[in-house]
Amino acid sequence: MSTFHYPRVLLKLSGEALAGEQRFGIDPEIVRSISRELAEIAALGVQMAIVIGGGNIFRGISSSATGMDRSSADYMGMLATVMNALAVQDALEKENIPTRVMSAITMREVAEPYIRRRAIRHLEKGRVIICAAGTGIPYFTTDTAAVIRALELKANAILKATRVNGVYDRDPEKDANATMYQSLSYIEVLQKKLRVMDSAAISLCMDNNLPIEVFNLFCKGNIKRVVLGETVGTRVQG
Ligand code: UDP
């Protein structure tokens, strides 16, 4: 029997998490420190898949607002996630953690194609898989990709690592009086329009009863506490 509350997790890392203070691009020091923490969890035996965003490099919806075709902009966004995935892979390998980047858009010179059964096999062998290129389809987000991957890989929960401590009633970075929720139902998230994940992603979690743990990525030890079953931020469930 596993001692972990969540023996297999899907960690959603936004692109911005890799950007550090400048909010753009990849900050190698940040990537190193995140990877050290992830390596610690992987070494404990927790099976981990990571879905990585691309907002630190390119976001389709913002670029389509300036007149660019939305699908082309979204494909650029998906390619941005591949760059982030390679950066995280490099940092995890430096921590001696075996990893595989699996891309939803075939680019076999840089990454394996995403094949569900193969992904599960990697997890069973203790490799961290980094799922790149979102769903491979425009008009989606990497949050939705994270939920789909979590469901197909039978992860026990989605770990949504953010810059703040959990889900708040208002933006805590703009309003010091914002209050954090300890737990929420999916329907509350949708009705209150809380910024946890986009509504497509939340609906998928609701329909499949997949718990979401939202917590601060930058508090050391948080990921481990979540995996062991402690509520450190906000838990969203049915
Ligand atoms: N994207 C997409 N389909 C997907 C996932 C992502 O078209 O399945 C594009 C979309 O343009 C998005 C960009 O990739 O804006 C980067 O992903 P996201 O904004 O979800 O990254 P994050 O906010 O997590 O950094």
Residues whose N, C-alpha, C, O or C-beta is under 5 A from the ligand:
A	BS01	UDP	L13 S14 G15 E16 G53 G54 G55 N56 F58 R59 G60 I61 A73 D74 Y75 G77 M78 A133 G134 T135 G136 I137 P138 Y139 F140 T141 T142 D143 A145
